[in-house]
C-alpha cells in the first residue's frame, strides 16, 4: 500500500499544480480587460456634456463646414442616453457588433453626392482637407462622427461602480478584439459607406509602412465591402505622399494599390488613381515650420526653369519682331523722303 502511495504521489502533485495553473489562468482571463485598460486613459471627463453639446452644435450648423441639413428632428438627449446604454456597466472588451446600431439609426451619417471621403493612415490630413474644402466630407464631420471624435469612453462592470463608467483607465484602440469604441467606429464606418453616392474618394498614406492599402484596415474590412455599386459611380484613389520624405511613395498600379484596384474591379466599382493630390500637398505645406525648404511646397524647379526659358524665347521673338518693324518703318520713311525730293526737283525744272 505504501508503495502504491509512493507511486501516486507525483501524479497527485502534478494534478494539484495543473489545477492551480488553470485557476490562475481563468482568474487572469476574467480580469484581462482591467490589465489592458491600464494602457490607456479613462473616459473623457464631462463626456455627457461634450457629446450632447456637439450634437446641438452640429444640427444647428454653428460650424458650416461640419453640418448637413437633415430631413428629420434630432433629439440629442435621446441619442446620448442610447449611446450611454451601449457601454455603461459593461465589460469594454466584450462588446457585441450591433450594440451601437440604434444610436446610428437615430444619428445617421449623411454626406452630399460626390463628396464622401474615406481615409486610412491620414486622419489629420483628411480632416484638415475636408474642413477647408467643400469638395470632401469625412465620417468625423457627420453627426455621429462629430459627436464621438477624439473622445474616450468605456464601461465598468464592477458591481461596486456607481455609474458604471470607468474614468480611470480604458483599453487602448485594438487592445482587445471587441473593444467598445472600436465597435462604435466600425458600425459608424459601415453606415457611412452604405449612404455614399456618386463619386467617392479614399485617401491613403503612400509612405505607410506595410503598404498604403492594408487588408486589415477599417476601409478594407468595413467601408469597401459596404459600398453599393448601384449608387457609387466612381472610386477615386488619392495616394498622398509625405512631402518631407526623401523616399518615393507607393504609386498607382503598384504594390498594395494594385490589390485595391483588383478588389474594386471584383466589386464592380469603376476607379481612378491620383498620386500626390494638390489639396493634400498644400495642407501638408501649411503645417510645416519652413515649407520652402521642401520642393513640393516651393514648386518644381524644372517647371520653373522651363517657364523661364519659354519667357526668354518669347521675349527674343517679340524683340525680333519689333526690330523688323523698326527697320520696315525706317525703309518706308527713306523711300518717302526720296519721293518728296524728286517731286521738288521736278517742280523746279518747269519753264516759266
VENJO-V390510 format. One line per field, one symbol per residue. phi: phi as a letter, one per 30 degrees, with the letter a starting at -180 (. if undefined). psi: psi as a letter, one per 40 degrees, with the letter a starting at -180 (. if undefined). A space follows every 10 residues. Layout:
# VENJO-V390510
phi=???
psi=???
This chain:
# VENJO-V390510
phi=.ddddddded ddeddddddd dddddddddd cedddddddb ddeedhdddd eddddddddc hdcddbabdc dbdccddddd ddddddbdic ddcbcddcdc ddddddbddb bdeibdbcbb ibeddddddd dcbddbbced cdeddddcei dcaadbdded ddcibcccbb ddeidbdcdd dddddddddd ddddddbidc bbcbddcddi jdccdcdddd cbdedcdcdd cccaccdcdc ddddddcddd ceibhddddd dddddddicd bbbbchdded ddddddcddb dddcedccjd dddddddddd dddddddddd dddddddddd dddddddddd dddddddddd dd
psi=dddddddedd dddddddddd dddddddddd fddddddeei iahhifdddd ddddddddee fdhdeghhhi eihhgddddd ddddedehei heefhidede dddeddghhh iiieehhiih efdddddddd dehedihide eidddddehe ihiiihehde hdefhhedhi iihedidfhd dddddddddd ddddehiahi ihhiheehhe idhheeiddd ddddeehhed ehdihhhhhh iheeieihih iheibddddd ddddddefhi iihhhghddd dddddeeidg deehdddeih dddddddddd dddddddddd dddddddddd dddddddddd ddddddddeh i.
